[in-house]
Amino acid sequence: MMLPEHVAMLRDLKTSENNKTKPFIDEQRLEEMNETICFAMEEKNKVTVTYYKAYDYIDVVGMIEYFDATSRCIRIATKDERITIYLEAIIDIKVS
């Protein structure tokens, strides 16, 4: 027999075990990702962007439509939608 509080605590513990932390990106890797973004925009190539959101890593495949230097974000057009991703959240970006 378990108290409802214990059940809730165990559920929270299981959820927090699956949480991922945002890795540290060094300056060299940031420069490489910046070059990849510029190249993909210039050549109109598809990219795979991995970014950090809500304690998880999310992959998005699409074309970079827009880069906003002031708000530090990119907009990616996928098959179904347009997604705005802030540069601080990006973990990895590769040309597909």
N, C-alpha and C positions, 0 to 999 in steps of 0.2 A: 504494500500500500504506500502510495506516494502523495504528498501534499501538492496541490496545484502550483504552489510557489516553486517547489523542487522541479516539477515538470517544466515550468517556464524557464528556470535557470539552466536545466539540461538542454533545452531547445536553443537557448541563447548561446550556450557554450558550443554546441555543434555548429551553429551558424557562424560564430566568430572563428572557429577552426578553419573554415573554408575561405575566410577573408584573405585577400592578397594585399601586399603593401606595394606602394609605388616605388620602383627602383630609382636609384640616383643615376642621372645621365650626366656624364662629364662633358666638358667644353668641346673636346674633339668629336665626340659622337653627335653633339648638337650641330656642329658645323657640317658633318657628313649628312645629317638629316636635312639641313637647310639646302645643301646642294642637290639632294634627291628631290626635294619639293620643287626647286627652281627648274631642274631638268625635266621633271614630269609635266610641269605646267607648260614649258616651252615646246616639248615634243608631243604633248597631249597623250601621254601614256597613262594606262591604268596603274594604280598603286594599291598596295595593301597597307593599311594603317592600323597599328595596334595602339590603343590608348587606354588609359586608366579611368574608370568611372565606377563609383559605388562599390569599392573594395573588390573590383574584378577587372580583368583585361578583356577588351572588346576589339574584335577584328572587323574592319570595314574594307570592302573592295570597291573601288570606283575611280572616277577621274576628278582631279582637283580643279574646281571651277574658279575659285577665288581665294586670294590671300590678302588678309587685312593686317597691315603692319601696326596700325594704331591699337586695335583691340587684340592683336596677336592671336589670330585664329585663321583656320582654313575652312573652306566649304567644299565638301565632297559630294558629287552626284553619283548615287548608286542606281541600280535598276529601278528601285521603287521610290526613293526619297532623296532629299538633300540633307546632309548632316553637317553641322558646324562643330568643329573640334578645336579647342584651345591648344596652343602649342605647348603649354606647360603639362598638358595631360598626355601628350604623345610619347610613347615608349619606343616605338620602332616604326619605320616606314621603308617600304621596298617597292621598286618598280616591278609590276607584274608582267 
